[in-house]
Amino acid sequence: MPKPSSTRRVKCPHCGKAVAVKTVSSLRPGDEHLAALMAGTLNRATCPGCKVEFLVETPLVYLDGQTSFIVYLLEPPEDGNTEAQEREVDCMATEVFSRENLERPLVRLTFTYPDFIEKIKLHALGYDDRLIEYAKYQLFKNIGEDQLSKFQHKLLLDFSNRDEDKLVFLVYDRETNKPLSVVHVPMEDFRTLEQEFAENQAMLEELDAVFPTCHVSVDRLM
């Protein structure tokens, strides 16, 4: 595991002034840094010169030793090929859990803050994130391109939803990362999907084949 926090000197993106910032790079369940991540305040700094607030982007790792789960947030590769990072993350996760005498973890790799947060929350709520990504795929496939485009939009589960009859997804613009609308899957349909996969070994093996690495995303299906 990297050190939980460190002090870095970064340039203000607005005025260029050097700013000393304490950044957090590792998180665990229940710690104050995790709460800051969920609140959107983690690794944010205010320039003492121009007073502009900005995010200091840094790799993050979340480790839950109790449930053998680890998720990484890394900068995406410029060429879009994530294979090398997927292999590296698998090796790092194995090393971390071996060093702490824990069983081989469930490993996930993400490239954006929203995806990183979604993986943490899905795991905490007991969802199989592969089925969530599969549900997203069904929405992309069945809703018209004018309303939901795989090129323009991305879907994230709405954890503020209180309607127990629906899984609600927020539709975000990929470029601006702004929420635009919502779509949903009937909860009854999703529970049926869960049961079908749980009771059918061939379907589970197909799910493993669709998501063969730690980068579990609907983009793989599209």
Secondary structure, DSSP 4 states (H G I P E B T S, - for coil): ---SEEEEEEE-TTT--EEEEEEE-EE-TT-HHHHHHHHT-TTEEE-TTT--EEE----EEEEETTTTEEEEE-PPPTTS--HHHHHHHHHHHHHHHHHTT-PPPEEEEESSHHHHHHHHHHHHTT--HHHHHHHHHHHHHHS-TTT--TTTEEEEE-TT---TTEEEEEEEETTT--EEEEEEEEHHHHHHHHHHHHH-HHHHHHHHHHS-SS---GGGT-
